[in-house]
Amino acid sequence: MPVAYAHRGLIGTLTPQANTTVEPELAILLPPGYASIAARMVSPAPSMEQRLGAYIRQLPDWTAQFADAPLDAVAFACTGASYLVGAAAERDLIAEAARRCGVPVITAGQAVVAALAALAARRVAFVSPYPAALTAASLGYWAGFGIEAAQVVQVHAGAPAAHPIYGLAAADVQDAVAALDVTAGFDAVVLLGTGMPSLPAIAAAPRVGTAPVLSCMLATAWRTIRAVHGEAPDAASLLAWIDSPDWAHRLP
C-alpha cells in the first residue's frame, strides 16, 4: 500500500489556469504538517473579465475535481473573480460549494475582508497589479465592506511579459510598496491579486509605518488554516504571520 502522509490539515486549492504564483506561495506559507493539492480552473473565454466570472460562477462545480480526497478545507485562490460577481453572489456560491464538498470554503476576497476586520483596518493602502477597470471593481468590492482606499499604488513590471500580472517580479512589488506615502494615514496595506509575487515584499517590509502589510495569498493561507480548525479570525494570529513569519526561511 502507498504510504499516506500524516497531516494536520489538507487544503484543496482552486487556481486560475495560467496563475504561476499560488502554488509556490502556498507551499512557502503553509506551516509544517499542512499540505495542499491544487486543481486548475479553466475557461476558453477571450477576456480576463469573462474568465474570472466563469471561475467563480462555477465554484461549486470546481470542487468536484478533488473527488473523495480527504480535504479539511478548500481555498479559492482568485481575488479578481470576487470583485466582478459581488459579495452577495459570492456568499451564495461559497455556501453551495461548502455544502457539496462538506468542508469550509474560503475565497481570497473573503479572506482579505476577514483579515482587515481582525485588524480593525478601515483605511487601507492597496498595491494593485490590475488593469484600471479591475482595480476600480476591486475598490467597489472593498467599499461594500466599509473599507476605504486611502491610497492606491500601481505595480509596474520592470520587464515586458505576455501576462501583465504573472510577469511581475518580486522587485517590482517591493518598489511599489516603497512608493507608498505613510502620510496618507492608512491602517493596513494590502498587496492585491493571487498572481502577484507578494511574500518577498512582506518579508522585507512587514510594516509601512505602523500599518501591517498583507497580501491576498497570505490572507488566504491564514484564513483557511483557521477554518481547518474551526478557529475565528483574530489579529494576534494574523500579525504573527506578518511580523514574525515562520515562512520567511522558505523563500527562495
LUMVOKE-446310 format. One record per residue (C-alpha): residue in one letter; x, y, z. Coordinates in steps of 0.02 Angstrom, whole numbers, plus 50000, padded with zeros to 5 digits. Layout:
<pt><r>A</r><u>X</u><v>Y</v><w>Z</w></pt>
...
end
This chain:
<pt><r>M</r><u>50000</u><v>50000</v><w>50000</w></pt>
<pt><r>P</r><u>50060</u><v>50178</v><w>49970</w></pt>
<pt><r>V</r><u>50116</u><v>50270</v><w>50124</w></pt>
<pt><r>A</r><u>49995</u><v>50409</v><w>50174</w></pt>
<pt><r>Y</r><u>50072</u><v>50572</v><w>50230</w></pt>
<pt><r>A</r><u>50010</u><v>50619</v><w>50403</w></pt>
<pt><r>H</r><u>49945</u><v>50796</v><w>50406</w></pt>
<pt><r>R</r><u>49863</u><v>50921</v><w>50521</w></pt>
<pt><r>G</r><u>49764</u><v>50990</v><w>50376</w></pt>
<pt><r>L</r><u>49742</u><v>50956</v><w>50190</w></pt>
<pt><r>I</r><u>49686</u><v>51103</v><w>50084</w></pt>
<pt><r>G</r><u>49614</u><v>51089</v><w>49909</w></pt>
<pt><r>T</r><u>49666</u><v>51244</v><w>49813</w></pt>
<pt><r>L</r><u>49572</u><v>51308</v><w>49660</w></pt>
<pt><r>T</r><u>49691</u><v>51407</v><w>49549</w></pt>
<pt><r>P</r><u>49662</u><v>51508</v><w>49389</w></pt>
<pt><r>Q</r><u>49726</u><v>51416</v><w>49236</w></pt>
<pt><r>A</r><u>49880</u><v>51523</v><w>49200</w></pt>
<pt><r>N</r><u>49924</u><v>51576</v><w>49378</w></pt>
<pt><r>T</r><u>50107</u><v>51540</v><w>49417</w></pt>
<pt><r>T</r><u>50109</u><v>51607</v><w>49596</w></pt>
<pt><r>V</r><u>49975</u><v>51522</v><w>49700</w></pt>
<pt><r>E</r><u>50056</u><v>51351</v><w>49722</w></pt>
<pt><r>P</r><u>50233</u><v>51415</v><w>49757</w></pt>
<pt><r>E</r><u>50174</u><v>51545</v><w>49883</w></pt>
<pt><r>L</r><u>50057</u><v>51424</v><w>49970</w></pt>
<pt><r>A</r><u>50199</u><v>51297</v><w>49985</w></pt>
<pt><r>I</r><u>50303</u><v>51432</v><w>50069</w></pt>
<pt><r>L</r><u>50163</u><v>51493</v><w>50183</w></pt>
<pt><r>L</r><u>50092</u><v>51329</v><w>50249</w></pt>
<pt><r>P</r><u>50168</u><v>51276</v><w>50415</w></pt>
<pt><r>P</r><u>50242</u><v>51102</v><w>50435</w></pt>
<pt><r>G</r><u>50108</u><v>50969</v><w>50442</w></pt>
<pt><r>Y</r><u>49993</u><v>51056</v><w>50318</w></pt>
<pt><r>A</r><u>49979</u><v>51011</v><w>50135</w></pt>
<pt><r>S</r><u>49888</u><v>51072</v><w>49981</w></pt>
<pt><r>I</r><u>49829</u><v>50989</v><w>49822</w></pt>
<pt><r>A</r><u>49784</u><v>51101</v><w>49676</w></pt>
<pt><r>A</r><u>49654</u><v>51099</v><w>49539</w></pt>
<pt><r>R</r><u>49656</u><v>51219</v><w>49391</w></pt>
<pt><r>M</r><u>49504</u><v>51319</v><w>49342</w></pt>
<pt><r>V</r><u>49495</u><v>51337</v><w>49152</w></pt>
<pt><r>S</r><u>49393</u><v>51442</v><w>49033</w></pt>
<pt><r>P</r><u>49407</u><v>51471</v><w>48845</w></pt>
<pt><r>A</r><u>49335</u><v>51647</v><w>48862</w></pt>
<pt><r>P</r><u>49441</u><v>51777</v><w>48770</w></pt>
<pt><r>S</r><u>49443</u><v>51915</v><w>48903</w></pt>
<pt><r>M</r><u>49511</u><v>51912</v><w>49079</w></pt>
<pt><r>E</r><u>49347</u><v>51977</v><w>49149</w></pt>
<pt><r>Q</r><u>49248</u><v>51837</v><w>49065</w></pt>
<pt><r>R</r><u>49368</u><v>51705</v><w>49130</w></pt>
<pt><r>L</r><u>49360</u><v>51774</v><w>49307</w></pt>
<pt><r>G</r><u>49171</u><v>51771</v><w>49301</w></pt>
<pt><r>A</r><u>49171</u><v>51591</v><w>49241</w></pt>
<pt><r>Y</r><u>49291</u><v>51539</v><w>49379</w></pt>
<pt><r>I</r><u>49182</u><v>51597</v><w>49523</w></pt>
<pt><r>R</r><u>49011</u><v>51556</v><w>49449</w></pt>
<pt><r>Q</r><u>49069</u><v>51376</v><w>49432</w></pt>
<pt><r>L</r><u>49147</u><v>51371</v><w>49605</w></pt>
<pt><r>P</r><u>49033</u><v>51232</v><w>49670</w></pt>
<pt><r>D</r><u>49073</u><v>51127</v><w>49515</w></pt>
<pt><r>W</r><u>49261</u><v>51152</v><w>49527</w></pt>
<pt><r>T</r><u>49265</u><v>51069</v><w>49698</w></pt>
<pt><r>A</r><u>49214</u><v>50905</v><w>49615</w></pt>
<pt><r>Q</r><u>49391</u><v>50893</v><w>49544</w></pt>
<pt><r>F</r><u>49451</u><v>50842</v><w>49717</w></pt>
<pt><r>A</r><u>49333</u><v>50690</v><w>49715</w></pt>
<pt><r>D</r><u>49349</u><v>50598</v><w>49881</w></pt>
<pt><r>A</r><u>49517</u><v>50671</v><w>49934</w></pt>
<pt><r>P</r><u>49515</u><v>50691</v><w>50125</w></pt>
<pt><r>L</r><u>49509</u><v>50880</v><w>50123</w></pt>
<pt><r>D</r><u>49492</u><v>50989</v><w>50277</w></pt>
<pt><r>A</r><u>49455</u><v>51150</v><w>50180</w></pt>
<pt><r>V</r><u>49451</u><v>51221</v><w>50004</w></pt>
<pt><r>A</r><u>49535</u><v>51386</v><w>49956</w></pt>
<pt><r>F</r><u>49475</u><v>51481</v><w>49803</w></pt>
<pt><r>A</r><u>49636</u><v>51572</v><w>49758</w></pt>
<pt><r>C</r><u>49570</u><v>51705</v><w>49640</w></pt>
<pt><r>T</r><u>49529</u><v>51876</v><w>49710</w></pt>
<pt><r>G</r><u>49479</u><v>51963</v><w>49549</w></pt>
<pt><r>A</r><u>49329</u><v>51849</v><w>49523</w></pt>
<pt><r>S</r><u>49251</u><v>51907</v><w>49686</w></pt>
<pt><r>Y</r><u>49254</u><v>52089</v><w>49631</w></pt>
<pt><r>L</r><u>49155</u><v>52051</v><w>49474</w></pt>
<pt><r>V</r><u>49022</u><v>51936</v><w>49545</w></pt>
<pt><r>G</r><u>48989</u><v>52040</v><w>49701</w></pt>
<pt><r>A</r><u>48985</u><v>51996</v><w>49885</w></pt>
<pt><r>A</r><u>48806</u><v>51931</v><w>49893</w></pt>
<pt><r>A</r><u>48827</u><v>51807</v><w>49749</w></pt>
<pt><r>E</r><u>48998</u><v>51760</v><w>49817</w></pt>
<pt><r>R</r><u>48922</u><v>51712</v><w>49985</w></pt>
<pt><r>D</r><u>48790</u><v>51604</v><w>49899</w></pt>
<pt><r>L</r><u>48920</u><v>51516</v><w>49791</w></pt>
<pt><r>I</r><u>49031</u><v>51485</v><w>49943</w></pt>
<pt><r>A</r><u>48884</u><v>51410</v><w>50038</w></pt>
<pt><r>E</r><u>48838</u><v>51294</v><w>49893</w></pt>
<pt><r>A</r><u>49019</u><v>51240</v><w>49867</w></pt>
<pt><r>A</r><u>49039</u><v>51203</v><w>50052</w></pt>
<pt><r>R</r><u>48876</u><v>51103</v><w>50052</w></pt>
<pt><r>R</r><u>48937</u><v>50997</v><w>49908</w></pt>
<pt><r>C</r><u>49112</u><v>50960</v><w>49970</w></pt>
<pt><r>G</r><u>49071</u><v>50955</v><w>50156</w></pt>
<pt><r>V</r><u>49215</u><v>51066</v><w>50214</w></pt>
<pt><r>P</r><u>49240</u><v>51254</v><w>50236</w></pt>
<pt><r>V</r><u>49268</u><v>51351</v><w>50075</w></pt>
<pt><r>I</r><u>49370</u><v>51511</v><w>50085</w></pt>
<pt><r>T</r><u>49386</u><v>51636</v><w>49943</w></pt>
<pt><r>A</r><u>49535</u><v>51751</v><w>49933</w></pt>
<pt><r>G</r><u>49419</u><v>51901</v><w>49934</w></pt>
<pt><r>Q</r><u>49331</u><v>51848</v><w>50093</w></pt>
<pt><r>A</r><u>49499</u><v>51804</v><w>50172</w></pt>
<pt><r>V</r><u>49560</u><v>51982</v><w>50147</w></pt>
<pt><r>V</r><u>49397</u><v>52051</v><w>50216</w></pt>
<pt><r>A</r><u>49419</u><v>51940</v><w>50371</w></pt>
<pt><r>A</r><u>49599</u><v>51996</v><w>50391</w></pt>
<pt><r>L</r><u>49556</u><v>52181</v><w>50382</w></pt>
<pt><r>A</r><u>49411</u><v>52155</v><w>50504</w></pt>
<pt><r>A</r><u>49528</u><v>52066</v><w>50625</w></pt>
<pt><r>L</r><u>49648</u><v>52215</v><w>50615</w></pt>
<pt><r>A</r><u>49503</u><v>52339</v><w>50631</w></pt>
<pt><r>A</r><u>49575</u><v>52418</v><w>50474</w></pt>
<pt><r>R</r><u>49458</u><v>52537</v><w>50385</w></pt>
<pt><r>R</r><u>49578</u><v>52647</v><w>50287</w></pt>
<pt><r>V</r><u>49686</u><v>52538</v><w>50178</w></pt>
<pt><r>A</r><u>49826</u><v>52566</v><w>50054</w></pt>
<pt><r>F</r><u>49813</u><v>52449</v><w>49905</w></pt>
<pt><r>V</r><u>49956</u><v>52394</v><w>49793</w></pt>
<pt><r>S</r><u>49873</u><v>52340</v><w>49631</w></pt>
<pt><r>P</r><u>49939</u><v>52239</v><w>49483</w></pt>
<pt><r>Y</r><u>49772</u><v>52251</v><w>49393</w></pt>
<pt><r>P</r><u>49716</u><v>52347</v><w>49240</w></pt>
<pt><r>A</r><u>49623</u><v>52507</v><w>49286</w></pt>
<pt><r>A</r><u>49448</u><v>52432</v><w>49266</w></pt>
<pt><r>L</r><u>49484</u><v>52286</v><w>49380</w></pt>
<pt><r>T</r><u>49565</u><v>52399</v><w>49509</w></pt>
<pt><r>A</r><u>49406</u><v>52504</v><w>49509</w></pt>
<pt><r>A</r><u>49299</u><v>52348</v><w>49531</w></pt>
<pt><r>S</r><u>49413</u><v>52297</v><w>49674</w></pt>
<pt><r>L</r><u>49388</u><v>52462</v><w>49764</w></pt>
<pt><r>G</r><u>49199</u><v>52444</v><w>49745</w></pt>
<pt><r>Y</r><u>49205</u><v>52270</v><w>49821</w></pt>
<pt><r>W</r><u>49306</u><v>52329</v><w>49972</w></pt>
<pt><r>A</r><u>49194</u><v>52482</v><w>49994</w></pt>
<pt><r>G</r><u>49046</u><v>52364</v><w>50013</w></pt>
<pt><r>F</r><u>49129</u><v>52304</v><w>50174</w></pt>
<pt><r>G</r><u>49163</u><v>52480</v><w>50238</w></pt>
<pt><r>I</r><u>49344</u><v>52479</v><w>50182</w></pt>
<pt><r>E</r><u>49407</u><v>52647</v><w>50116</w></pt>
<pt><r>A</r><u>49552</u><v>52659</v><w>49994</w></pt>
<pt><r>A</r><u>49671</u><v>52783</v><w>50074</w></pt>
<pt><r>Q</r><u>49796</u><v>52760</v><w>49932</w></pt>
<pt><r>V</r><u>49817</u><v>52651</v><w>49778</w></pt>
<pt><r>V</r><u>49988</u><v>52618</v><w>49703</w></pt>
<pt><r>Q</r><u>50002</u><v>52529</v><w>49536</w></pt>
<pt><r>V</r><u>50136</u><v>52397</v><w>49514</w></pt>
<pt><r>H</r><u>50236</u><v>52416</v><w>49354</w></pt>
<pt><r>A</r><u>50332</u><v>52271</v><w>49280</w></pt>
<pt><r>G</r><u>50516</u><v>52300</v><w>49257</w></pt>
<pt><r>A</r><u>50517</u><v>52192</v><w>49101</w></pt>
<pt><r>P</r><u>50384</u><v>52157</v><w>48967</w></pt>
<pt><r>A</r><u>50284</u><v>51997</v><w>48986</w></pt>
<pt><r>A</r><u>50142</u><v>51908</v><w>48898</w></pt>
<pt><r>H</r><u>50031</u><v>51923</v><w>49052</w></pt>
<pt><r>P</r><u>50033</u><v>52089</v><w>49147</w></pt>
<pt><r>I</r><u>50012</u><v>52010</v><w>49319</w></pt>
<pt><r>Y</r><u>50102</u><v>51844</v><w>49306</w></pt>
<pt><r>G</r><u>50251</u><v>51931</v><w>49228</w></pt>
<pt><r>L</r><u>50285</u><v>52036</v><w>49383</w></pt>
<pt><r>A</r><u>50444</u><v>52009</v><w>49482</w></pt>
<pt><r>A</r><u>50463</u><v>52020</v><w>49670</w></pt>
<pt><r>A</r><u>50570</u><v>52176</v><w>49649</w></pt>
<pt><r>D</r><u>50427</u><v>52263</v><w>49556</w></pt>
<pt><r>V</r><u>50313</u><v>52234</v><w>49706</w></pt>
<pt><r>Q</r><u>50443</u><v>52294</v><w>49829</w></pt>
<pt><r>D</r><u>50465</u><v>52454</v><w>49728</w></pt>
<pt><r>A</r><u>50277</u><v>52485</v><w>49735</w></pt>
<pt><r>V</r><u>50273</u><v>52459</v><w>49924</w></pt>
<pt><r>A</r><u>50418</u><v>52580</v><w>49943</w></pt>
<pt><r>A</r><u>50318</u><v>52710</v><w>49845</w></pt>
<pt><r>L</r><u>50176</u><v>52713</v><w>49974</w></pt>
<pt><r>D</r><u>50153</u><v>52879</v><w>50062</w></pt>
<pt><r>V</r><u>50142</u><v>52849</v><w>50250</w></pt>
<pt><r>T</r><u>50063</u><v>53020</v><w>50273</w></pt>
<pt><r>A</r><u>49905</u><v>52953</v><w>50188</w></pt>
<pt><r>G</r><u>49854</u><v>52882</v><w>50356</w></pt>
<pt><r>F</r><u>49812</u><v>52700</v><w>50320</w></pt>
<pt><r>D</r><u>49781</u><v>52559</v><w>50444</w></pt>
<pt><r>A</r><u>49846</u><v>52418</v><w>50335</w></pt>
<pt><r>V</r><u>49925</u><v>52383</v><w>50166</w></pt>
<pt><r>V</r><u>49852</u><v>52250</v><w>50050</w></pt>
<pt><r>L</r><u>49951</u><v>52179</v><w>49904</w></pt>
<pt><r>L</r><u>49813</u><v>52132</v><w>49782</w></pt>
<pt><r>G</r><u>49800</u><v>51980</v><w>49671</w></pt>
<pt><r>T</r><u>49846</u><v>51798</v><w>49699</w></pt>
<pt><r>G</r><u>49952</u><v>51804</v><w>49542</w></pt>
<pt><r>M</r><u>50070</u><v>51940</v><w>49603</w></pt>
<pt><r>P</r><u>50226</u><v>51879</v><w>49697</w></pt>
<pt><r>S</r><u>50197</u><v>51953</v><w>49869</w></pt>
<pt><r>L</r><u>50297</u><v>51862</v><w>50001</w></pt>
<pt><r>P</r><u>50471</u><v>51938</v><w>49973</w></pt>
<pt><r>A</r><u>50394</u><v>52111</v><w>49990</w></pt>
<pt><r>I</r><u>50308</u><v>52065</v><w>50155</w></pt>
<pt><r>A</r><u>50465</u><v>51983</v><w>50224</w></pt>
<pt><r>A</r><u>50567</u><v>52138</v><w>50178</w></pt>
<pt><r>A</r><u>50440</u><v>52263</v><w>50248</w></pt>
<pt><r>P</r><u>50305</u><v>52185</v><w>50359</w></pt>
<pt><r>R</r><u>50250</u><v>52360</v><w>50410</w></pt>
<pt><r>V</r><u>50239</u><v>52526</v><w>50320</w></pt>
<pt><r>G</r><u>50248</u><v>52649</v><w>50462</w></pt>
<pt><r>T</r><u>50136</u><v>52562</v><w>50588</w></pt>
<pt><r>A</r><u>50023</u><v>52480</v><w>50458</w></pt>
<pt><r>P</r><u>50038</u><v>52290</v><w>50437</w></pt>
<pt><r>V</r><u>50069</u><v>52229</v><w>50259</w></pt>
<pt><r>L</r><u>49973</u><v>52078</v><w>50198</w></pt>
<pt><r>S</r><u>49932</u><v>52001</v><w>50031</w></pt>
<pt><r>C</r><u>49788</u><v>51903</v><w>49958</w></pt>
<pt><r>M</r><u>49890</u><v>51743</v><w>49967</w></pt>
<pt><r>L</r><u>49947</u><v>51770</v><w>50146</w></pt>
<pt><r>A</r><u>49767</u><v>51810</v><w>50199</w></pt>
<pt><r>T</r><u>49702</u><v>51656</v><w>50108</w></pt>
<pt><r>A</r><u>49827</u><v>51538</v><w>50189</w></pt>
<pt><r>W</r><u>49798</u><v>51613</v><w>50363</w></pt>
<pt><r>R</r><u>49608</u><v>51613</v><w>50350</w></pt>
<pt><r>T</r><u>49600</u><v>51438</v><w>50276</w></pt>
<pt><r>I</r><u>49705</u><v>51363</v><w>50414</w></pt>
<pt><r>R</r><u>49595</u><v>51450</v><w>50544</w></pt>
<pt><r>A</r><u>49446</u><v>51371</v><w>50457</w></pt>
<pt><r>V</r><u>49526</u><v>51198</v><w>50458</w></pt>
<pt><r>H</r><u>49524</u><v>51204</v><w>50648</w></pt>
<pt><r>G</r><u>49360</u><v>51297</v><w>50668</w></pt>
<pt><r>E</r><u>49451</u><v>51449</v><w>50738</w></pt>
<pt><r>A</r><u>49387</u><v>51626</v><w>50714</w></pt>
<pt><r>P</r><u>49496</u><v>51756</v><w>50629</w></pt>
<pt><r>D</r><u>49595</u><v>51858</v><w>50755</w></pt>
<pt><r>A</r><u>49727</u><v>51994</v><w>50749</w></pt>
<pt><r>A</r><u>49857</u><v>51903</v><w>50854</w></pt>
<pt><r>S</r><u>49870</u><v>51753</v><w>50738</w></pt>
<pt><r>L</r><u>49872</u><v>51862</v><w>50582</w></pt>
<pt><r>L</r><u>50007</u><v>51978</v><w>50650</w></pt>
<pt><r>A</r><u>50112</u><v>51826</v><w>50693</w></pt>
<pt><r>W</r><u>50106</u><v>51777</v><w>50509</w></pt>
<pt><r>I</r><u>50153</u><v>51954</v><w>50458</w></pt>
<pt><r>D</r><u>50277</u><v>52016</v><w>50589</w></pt>
<pt><r>S</r><u>50367</u><v>51857</v><w>50638</w></pt>
<pt><r>P</r><u>50341</u><v>51745</v><w>50488</w></pt>
<pt><r>D</r><u>50389</u><v>51564</v><w>50512</w></pt>
<pt><r>W</r><u>50383</u><v>51551</v><w>50323</w></pt>
<pt><r>A</r><u>50519</u><v>51677</v><w>50279</w></pt>
<pt><r>H</r><u>50660</u><v>51550</v><w>50286</w></pt>
<pt><r>R</r><u>50574</u><v>51452</v><w>50147</w></pt>
<pt><r>L</r><u>50585</u><v>51595</v><w>50024</w></pt>
<pt><r>P</r><u>50699</u><v>51555</v><w>49876</w></pt>
end
